[in-house]
Amino acid sequence: MPDLFTPAPPSEPGEDRPLAHKLLWFFGLCLAGSGAVAITAYALRSLLFL
C-alpha cells in the first residue's frame, strides 16, 4: 500500500518566514475562528427564540 503522505524535509535556516507574516496568519486564523463561533452562537440563539 503506498504512503498517503510523504514527509517534507525541514526548512533551511535562511528560508524561515518573517515574524510579521506569521503574526498576520495567526491573527487572521484567530479572527476567522472567532467569527465562526459567533455565527454559530447567533444561529443557535435565533433557533431558541422561534
Steps between C-alpha positions, in 0.01 A plus 500: 500500500656834401549774757227763496731770631862554421706674769627845415862582570565756773536856381842653473592762762497779240158404360298591809213745449514840668328550834249749356380239250458240774311744723273600212405135446448452874267799535317411179431147622402636842247739344363231270454261793334767713271590212398138451421464870300826499298397195425161654404657833262751340347229281434280803365799692259583219374140501411531868280803444297360210 
